[in-house]
Every structure is written in structure tokens, then in C-alpha cells.
Amino acid sequence: MKLTNHLSAAVCALLLGASSILALEPQNDYSHIRGVCHGPTQDQARLEKELGYAKRLNLNSTRIWLSYQAYQRNPKEYLDNLKNYIRTSYDKFGITTMPILFNGNMMDPAILEPEFRKQGDAYVDAVIGALKDEPGLLMWDIMNEPMCNDYIGQATKEERPGREKKLWDFVRHYCKYVKKQDSKNATTVGVMFPIYLEHVADVVDVLSFHDYLETRDRVQKSYDTAKAISAKNGNKPFINSEMGCIARSNPYDMALEICEKNGAGFYLFNLIAGGYWGDIHGLVYPDGTVRDPAIISALMGFYQNRDADSRIIYNPDKEGYARNALKNLRNALTDKISVFYAERSSTDNLLEQMEICANLLEGAQMVSMDEMPTVKILEWKAQPDSERDIRAIRAYAYSLAKILEEKCQIL
């Protein structure tokens, strides 16, 4: 075990609960990893708030991107911020960290040239020297998705073999270099597809692949490939270090369910829904509200029922509530509205009856949850009555009534 002045963190982690894990030297099994990709911030209050969300979700590790460019701009500040992130994560929340040293996405091909090696080695030396004895360091990810960049993607057929060789030579160099500088902590490379593990399986401690494939069969084949490569390399442990994307037909609950069946540790992309990736990735909003309850449910090991034989169809009108809600909504819509005078009837009662109808529809999953009716209704309720668009409110009330009538087959 590592002996540092943060030894008490080990005791702290145990006290924080079963989801906490000790970040020790390479292990034979990483199935206990329940992680999420995350972007560190220098705002300490925000940092602790966001890590608090991860803790509440029973997550125990984060995967973060480093930057040699940012390091070079202010080495001391950069390393101090990294240490603060790892210590805050581990000491306060029992959450380990997997730093990514280089990023294949938008990679500058100049780093592959011999001239960069001295600069690259100095950067890696500094980061390893600052972090290698931190109890919260789980493992090093040498490079994120080496093959995902224009240098490879836009290469001609003739150029591609040479470019791939140069790229993998770079990656393999730093796999060995990092291990030489830090013999205790585990190393990995987060490749884009499991088949790429063949390039690094012999020089890393942990096999790490990303899976954003579109169907259950295709996702399962990714795990089958990873298992086969693991078996050829002394049964090295493997993890899925990126998964979950609604824009790639890779819903989080499907990805998590198949991952669990294969006994693999994981990192979801991404903790916070926001920024460039916010419309297709993310577990929670910055304020802690969730974008999709099914994601949170899957993190707890409960998955959506897709069995046609065992699913129970909702019946919002079982006790007559839907009929009564429609009756009250009709009455609210027949309030006398004056179009000739400044005074008008309040929309408070109409919005109240609309919210009842909306709750019935949302609770029974009978409306699209990407445009939840209650979002509009609560927005109107928050406005002063005099500023509300009564025509828009009445039109929306009418549309809700028609949906509820149709879904509940009320004549």
C-alpha cells in the first residue's frame, strides 16, 4: 500500500460506505468500478456539489481529461488543481480518479514526432510525480481513443498504415514510460473499439474499451471481443470506460444492463448534462435534477421492462380520476373570458386543472418525456397572472384534454 500523509483517506473511504473503493496497485478484477466521466472545475463549491451527485448515485470513480497544453501554461497551478481534485474526490467522497494523460480526439499530429518526446516526457514526469502517491489515484489512462481524430480519419488509403503505426508507437512508448516512472499504479488505454485492444494489450495492466453501439447484440459482441483478447493476454481485467449516448442508439439503461450481465466495471459519459455534449449525454443537470429517471434507476440495478408478456399497461382512469380531471378542465375552459375589457378571468384554476391532467399523462408515460407538459404549465404558473398568454394556455389545455381522452378511451 502507498504510505502518504493522506493515509487517513483509507479509513475515511471505508466509513463512507460500501461503494467506496481503495485505489491500490493493479488488481485482478475491476468489476467494482462504477464510474463516470467528468470535467474538473476550479470552483471548489461547484466541485463538491457535483461530486456529491456522483456519491448519491453510488458512483465510486471519475475519469478526467488532462491537458499538456494547460499544464505548460502554468505548471504549478495546474498540478495543484489536479491534486485538489483527487484529494477532494477521495478524502471527502471516497471517489477515485483515473486521469487521462493524452487525448486522441482533436489530436495535434505534432506530438507523434520525435521532437515532441522531450516535452511529452517532461509533462508526464511532472504529472506522475505529483499524483502517483495519492491514495485516490486509481489508474493511468495513457490516451483516450487514439484512433478517433482527423489524422487517422482523413488519411488516404496509402497514408493510413504509416500513420497508424506512428500513432500506436507513441501510445506504446507512453504505456511503457508511465510504468517505468510509476511501477505501482495500473495503466490502461481507453480505445474506441475493443478490437483496438490488440495494439496495447501486452503493455497495459487493464484493458479498457468504449462501446456506443446501437443494439443489444452489437453491444454484447463488444464484450465478447474484449473477453477474447483478455483471454489471450493472461486474463487481464477489462472495463468499459465510456458508454451511454442517446444520439447513438445506445441508451444508458441498455448499456448498463448488458455491462452488469458481463460483470464489467464501467464509466458512463457524462456526469453533468450541459455544455457541448449536454443534448446527448449526461446523468444530472447542474442543479441535481435528472434528465431521465430510467438512467438513475439503471444505476441502482433496476431496468425498464421490455417484456411484452409481463408489462402492465397503465390505467389512469381506474378510479375515475381521468374522467373527473377532464370534467374539471372543461369547466375551467368555459370560464367567461372578456375580449373587450382589460379585466379578464384568472387563469389560476385553468392551470391547476391542466396540471392534474398533465400529472396523469406523465405518471402513466403517455406523453413524450422530452417535452413534459408540466414544464410549460409550471412556467406559466410562475408568471404573474397579468403576463400569461391566455390564448396559448387555452390551446394547450385543449390539446392535453384530447390526449387524455384518447389515451384513456373516454367518450
Sequence and secondary structure as in RCSB ss.txt:
>XXXX:A:sequence
MKLTNHLSAAVCALLLGASSILALEPQNDYSHIRGVCHGPTQDQARLEKELGYAKRLNLNSTRIWLSYQAYQRNP
KEYLDNLKNYIRTSYDKFGITTMPILFNGNMMDPAILEPEFRKQGDAYVDAVIGALKDEPGLLMWDIMNEPMCND
YIGQATKEERPGREKKLWDFVRHYCKYVKKQDSKNATTVGVMFPIYLEHVADVVDVLSFHDYLETRDRVQKSYDT
AKAISAKNGNKPFINSEMGCIARSNPYDMALEICEKNGAGFYLFNLIAGGYWGDIHGLVYPDGTVRDPAIISALM
GFYQNRDADSRIIYNPDKEGYARNALKNLRNALTDKISVFYAERSSTDNLLEQMEICANLLEGAQMVSMDEMPTV
KILEWKAQPDSERDIRAIRAYAYSLAKILEEKCQIL
>XXXX:A:secstr
    TTTHHHHHHHHT TT     S  S  TT EEEEE   S HHHHHHHHHHHHHTT  EEEEE  HHHHHH H
HHHHHHHHHHHHIIIIIH  EEEEEEEE TT  GGGGSGGGHHHHHHHHHHHHHHHTT TTB EEEEEE TT SH
HHHT  TTTHHHHHHHHHHHHHHHHHHHHHH SSSEEEEEESSGGGGGGTGGG SSEEEEE  SSHHHHHHHHHH
HHHHHHHTTS  EEEEEE BGGGTB HHHHHHHHHHTT EEEES SB  GGGTTT  SB TTS BS HHHHHHHT
T      TTT     TTTTSHHHHHHHHHHHHHTS   SSSS    SHHHHHHHHHHHHHHHHTT S GGG HHH
HHHHHHHS GGGS HHHHHHHHHHHHHHHHHHHT  
